[in-house]
Amino acid sequence: MYATVSSKITPDPNTADGCTDAGQQLTAAALISIDYIAPSPAIAPYVTTLYHFRCDETVIRDIQPASIGQLCLFPHGTGEMHFVDGHRDPNHQVGLMSPLSRATPIVVDGPFHAFGAALTPIGWAALTGLHAGQHRDRLLQAGSVLGAEIDALGNHLLGTYRNGAMTGPECAAAIGDFIAGHVKPINPRHLELIAETGRWLGASFNPEVSALTGVAGYSARQVQRLVERYFGLTPRALARKYRALRAAALLSSPQLSLEDEAEIGAAFFDQPHMIREIAHFVGRTPARLGDQTTPYLAEMIDGRNLRELTT
């Protein structure tokens, strides 16, 4: 769910992008455990992954990369997400995290456990009905959007997790079942545009915005509005976000090839620009590119959560 430190992507304590309080170290990846549970075919269009997150430290400091929305439950741990405009949202026990436009620090009094589902752009819209751009960068009470039923289910799952009657993966699967029963249809033309936007993002580090004009019969202005509605950002800003996420995922790989490294270098104006962009969207800066130790990077920039780029 939340970011963990890679051997090749390190937090930058000297910038405002993706840092916790000055001088504070992020929680070591070795202290964090995450189970990823593949979604069933019934919810695969709506969920990139189900997850179960655990860290039993007394204080957890981490950074959530710019990511898709999540339906997230917190049986243990009390904390906040610190947003760039200065507001802070608590981790409501039954929460709904909207799509994030940039890396966002979190600080939690632990132990910290969470389970839930990471939502595709289609899943966010079909489940919540909310405009992703108008509601981005928030951690909301899920019941305020999804109604009393999610609160009742959430409280039941929190109790059964705490008393050991259900495991984290079992609770996450129950969240998946809730999603399967509560998604609503989306305009087929909108679905066509969402799918094409995913292909557009995945085709190049710097895709031309004009390539989306005319998709599903929409004008350039309509494309702008609809992409922001479903993805949370305009096409140009969205391309920046995914360029940074994809570059960070490649840079964190121990098998980074010379060809990949050259492609990443060509995607940015210069190295300082690349560092700033990755810090802005991922909350870490590239470091020690020759280090061949096995990395442990955030789920949110794992290939599984970039799956919508190829749909």
Secondary structure, DSSP 8 states (H G I E B T S, - for coil): ------SSEE--TTSSTT--STT-----GGGEEEEEE---TTTTTTEEEEEEEEE--SEEEEEE-S---EEEEEEEEEEEEE-TTS-EEE--SEEEE---SS-EEEEEEEEEEEEEEEE-HHHHHHHH---TTTS-S-EEEHHHHH-HHHHHHHHHHHHHHHTTSS-HHHHHHHHHHHHHHH-----HHHHHHHHHHHHHHHH-SS--GGGGTTGGG--HHHHHHHHHHHHSS-HHHHHHHHHHHHHHHHHT-TT--HHHHHHHHHHSSSHHHHHHHHHHHHS-EE--TT--S-----GGGSGGGGGGGG-
